[in-house]
């Protein structure tokens, strides 16, 4: 029996867990990241096994997706049957009663195989409220050839001081080689993901134990000044407009000496079909500042179902398939093991073939396990979240602060002005929310 037939059988086995359904169209809101684009191309086995289900995709840029799905679920708009959401939204929305529990994804789903660090962020009262499509931390990706040429050796656990020195040393602007690429596009999940984890490692925090904003403290000034100075000296032009996808394109075309971003990018920068530097990439842990905390985040893109959905059974059938071991094997067959969605299942990291074909596997798992969203700051805080603050107000506050920091990177405001504005914005919103009087 061919592997593809075996795979179709596995998909059919998942389908057997559900009653027969009338013809159903599922509208799926998702992000325009590479793994999600790939999923849309590989749904043949699912639709073959479920001829009664039609899939319609609404694919959006990260910031737009967050805005659209949040508005839809909060207003009970019913525009989407399945939403791609992060581990920031899942516990908050589950507490609001906005998501259906996913504790019945089929006999073959093996929920216990999900990595504990990822599963815990999607669980409320011992029930799973979204299924992880891929999980990630952050890490350093760097050009080994540029480091060798400059006489530099990347430590497995670098410091920010080393990153700054190395970035400046390997920058060659005349030849469009920039020592480092970092997110600059405004957004709570764009530039603020990177800057917040950097700040955590440098001793800054969003709030003290009384929920008072801390942007007027020295640690934040040190963080933002380091970031702006580094990107001015060694970053690409127009960095304030660059998010994940823009920096990925820069790295793949050989224009970044280093890129600190999501571990999920590793398969794309090492894929010779897409990356001109595929055989010249090394990996290291996210940097620290010698204070005991690394600049690491923990994130997952997950599939969830809005509460009150009239298409819950069909939606669960698709989610069960798209986040299953069978889907992982389908990607491996079609695209190679190095390109399967990472960071969700223990079995993947125990697979010798994956370990051999994915040179970044060990560092990805190490980075995920090193991230601690429950204790990500040097000083104590009243919140959880590595690259975000797990309160409903953070979406608005984080994006507003991100706009101030992006303006500082673009030279439209000074570091001091950006921090002063961030302090005022955050203080106002926290008072409005009743956190402080």
N, C-alpha and C positions, 0 to 999 in steps of 0.2 A: 504493500500500500504506500502510495506517495505521501510525503510529509504534508502537502497541502490538503489532501483528503483527510488525513488524521486530524489536521487543524480544524477543518470544517466540522468534523465529528465532535471535536471538543466544544466548538461554538454551539453546535446543535444540542449538546448535553446541557449547556447553560440554559438554552431556550426551554428545555423540558421542565425546568423548575417553575415555569409560568403558565397560566391558563391561556387558551387560545384568545387572540385579540382581534377586534375588528380593524379594518384598514385605518392606520394612524399615521399622521405626519408629526414628527418631532422637530421642533425648532430649537437649535442648539446655539447658544451664545458662547463664543470662544475667543481666545487671544491669538494674535497673528504671529505666534512663536513657531519655530521650525517643527517641533514635535507635534503640535496641533495641526499644522498644515499637512504633515505626513499622515496623520491619522485620517484626515478627510479623504486621502487618496487610497487608503487601504481598507475601506469599509465593505468591500465586496463580500468577504466571507460572512459578515454580519447580515447584510441585506439578503444574501442567498438563503441564509438560515431563517430569516424573518421577512418573507415576501410581503407581509401585511404592514410593515413599518417603512415609511419613507423619511429620509433624513434631510433636513434643510439647515444649512449653516449660515450663521451670521458672524463673520470674522472681523474683529476690531483691534485697533491699537490699544495697548494696555490701559492707558488713562481713560480712554473712551469706554472700553469694556466695563471698567469699574463703575463709572458714572451711570451707564445705561442699566446694568443689572441691579445696582443699588436702588435706583429710582423705580425700576419695575417691581422689585420684590417688596419695597416699602409701601408702594401704592396699590399692591395686588393687581398690577396691570395685566398679568397673564400673557405677556408677549413671548416669553421663552419657556420651553418645557424642561430644558436642561441648561444649567448655568455653569460656566467655568469660573470658579471663585478660589480665593486664597485661604490659607489657614488663619489669616486675620479675620475674615468675615465669618467663617464657619461657626466658631463657638458663640460669637455675638448674635448671629442670626438664629442659631439653634435655641438660644435662651429666649429670643423674641417669639419663638414658635413659627418662624418663617420658612423652615426647611423640614422636609420629611426625613425620618430616620431611614438609614440604609442597612438595616440589620438582617436583610433577607436577600442577598445578592446571588443566591444559588449555591447548590451543594458543593460545586467545584471551586468556589471563589477563594477559599482559604484565607480568611481575614487575619488569622494568627500569623501569617507570613509577612504581613505589613511591618515595616520597620517601626519599632516602638516609638522612636522620636517623632516620626511622621504621624502615626496613628493617634497618638495622644492629643495632638493638636486638632484633631477632627472628631473627637469623642466628647460627648456630654452625657453624664449619668449612665456611663457604660454603653452608650449607643453611638454608632458611627453615623454622622450626619452628612458626610460627603466622602467620595472615594478618590484617593490620590491617583492622578494620571502620571505626574512625575514629581519628584522631590529634589530639593537642592539646598546646598549651603553656598557660601562664597569662597573663592580661592584665587590665588595668583596664577595667571597664565602668562608665560613669557617666552621670548624668542631665544632659544639656546645659542643660535649662531651669533646674535648680537652680543650676548653676554660673553661668549668665548672671545670674540673679536676685541671686546673692551677689557678682557682679563678679569672678568667678574665671575663669581660663583654664587648662585642663588641658594641660600639656606632653605631647608625644608620648612623652617618656622621663622621667616624674616621679621624684622622690625620695620616700623614706618621710617625710621632714620635711614636704614639701608635702602628701602624702596626709593626714597627721595634722592639719595646720592646716585643710585644706579640709573634712575630715570633720566636724570640730568646728563649723566655720562654717556648714555647710548643715544641721546637725541641728536638727530642730524636733519634739521629742518630744511636745508638746501635740497636734500634728497627725499623729502616728505616722509621721514621716519621720526616718529614722536615717541619719546621714552615711555609714556604712559597714557592710557585711555581710561577715563573714569566717567561715570554717568554725570551729566550736567542738566539734562532735561528736567524741568520742574514736575514734581508729582510725589505724592507720599510713597508710592511704590517705585519711583524712578530715582531721582537724585537723592531723595531722603533715605532710601534704603541703604545706599552706600555711605552717605554722610553720617547717618545715625549710628551705624556699626563702627565707623571710624571714631566717632565721638565717644561711644561706649568704651573703646579700648584706650582712649586718651583721658579717661576720667570724667567725661561730661555725662550729663543725664538730662532728659527732658523736664522732669519734675523732681522736687524733693519729696520727702515723706508727707508733706502737707499739701501736695499738688500745686506748689508754686513753681512757675516756669523758671528755668535756670539759664536762659540765654545771656544773662548779664554776668555770668561767672567766668573766671579766667580760662577754665578748661574748654569752654565753647569757643572763646576767641582764639585759643591756640589751635583748635581743630579746624575752624573755618579758614584761618590764615594759612595753615599748612596746606589745606586743600587748594585754595585759590592760588597761592604762590607756586605750588607744584604744577598745577595745570597751566599756569601762565608761562612757566619756564619750559615745561616738557610735554605739554598736552597739544592736541591738534587744534587747528583753528575752528571756530564755531562750536566749541565743546559744550556750550550752554544749551545747545539744541540736541545733543546726543544722548540717547537712551540705550537700552540693551541692544536693539537691532542695529542701530547706527554704529555702535562700537564694534559689534560683531563683524560688520562689513569692513570696517577699517582694519581690524586685526587680520581677517582672512586675506586681505589684499596686501599685507606686509607693511602696513603703515604704523603699527603699534609695537613698541618693544615689550610693553607689559600691559596687561588688562586685568583688573581686579573686579570680578563679577561672578555671576551664577555658575556653579559647577556644571550645570546642564549644558553650558556652552562648549564644554570640552570636546564633545563628539563632533561638533560643527567645525571647530578650528583645526581638528586633526583629520578631517575628511578630505582626501586629496581631490575629490570631485568638486569641492567648493572652496578649499583653502589653498592659497599659493605657498603657505608656510607649514603645511600639514606635518612634514617630517622634522620640523625645527621647533617644536613646542614642548616646554617643560611646565611642571606644576608645583605649587607650594601652598602651604596654609596661608590664610588671610593674616596680615601683619598684626603685631601688637606694639605696645609702647612701653613694655617692661612693667606694667601695672597689674598683670595677672589676667587680663581679658583680651581675647583676640577680636579683631574686627570681622566677626563671622555672623551670618544670618542663617535662619532656618525657614525655608519657604516650601510650599507645595502648591501646585495648580491642581485643583480638584473639580470633580463633577458632582453637582448637587441638584436636587429637585425642589422647586418652590412648593411650600405647603398649599394644600387646596388644589393641586394639579389634578386634572381629569384624565391625565395620560400617565399616571404613576407606574403602572405595570410595564408599559412599553419603555418608559424612561429607565426604569431599573434594569430591564433586559439589556439596553444599550450600555449603560454604565457598567454593569457586571461584565460585559464583553470587553469594553474599551480599557478597563483597568485590571484585566485578568492576566494570568500567566499565558493563556492562549494567545492574547494579543502580543505580548512580549515575543513569543516564539514566531508569530507572523512577521513582525518587524525584522527579527533576526534572519528569517528565511529570505525576505525581500531586500533588505538593506544592509544586513550584516549585524553581528552582535554589538559592535561598537556604537550603533545608532539606536539601540532600544531605549525607551524612556527610562531614565535612571532614578535612583533614590527612593524607591517605594517598597521594594520587597527584599527580604533577607536572602531568599533563594537565589536571586540574581547575583549577589556578591559572593555566594558560595559556589557559583558555577565556574568551573575551571576554564571553559571556553571564553566566557565573558572576561575573566581576569586576564587571559592571554590577549584577546583582541582589543580590549579597552585599556590602554596604558594609563588612563586617568582614574580607573576604578578604585584603586586603593586610596588615593588622595581624596576622591569624592566621599567615600564612606568615612574616612578619617575626619573630614571637614564637617560632615553632617553630625557625627557623634561628638565633635568638639563644640558645636554650637549649643548654647544653653539659654533659650529664651526666657526661662524662669529666673535666671540670675545673670543677666548680660552686662550689668554695669559694675563699676568699681565700688561706688557708694550705694547704699540701699535705696530702693525706689518702691512706690506703692503699686507698680504696674508690672506686667509681663510683656514679652515680645522683644526679639532681638533687634530687628530693623524697623519695628513699629511699636506703638503704644496701644495695647489691646483695650481701647475704650471706643465707643461709637463715634465720638467727636473727632477722632484722630484723622479720619479721611479728609475732612475739611481743613483742620488745623495743619496737618502734615503737608498738604498741597500748598496752602498759603505760605507756610514757612519755606517750602521748596522753591516757590517763586522768588522769594527774597534772596535765597542763596544762589539761585540761577542768575539773578541780576548782578550779584556780586562777582560771579565768575565771568559774566559778560562785560564787566567794567562799568556797569550802569549804576552801581552803588558801592560804597566802601564796605569792608568787612564790618566795621563798627556800625554803620547805618543798617546793614542787613540784620545784624544781631539785635539792634535796638528795635527795629520793626518787628522782628520775630517775637521778641519779648512782649511787646504791646499787643500784637495779634493774639498770641496764645493766652496771655493774661485775660484779655477781654472775653475770649470764648470759654475759658474755664470758669470765669465768674458767671457767665450766662448759663453754663451747664450746672451751676450749683456746687462745683468742686471746691471753690474758695469763696469767701465772703468779701 
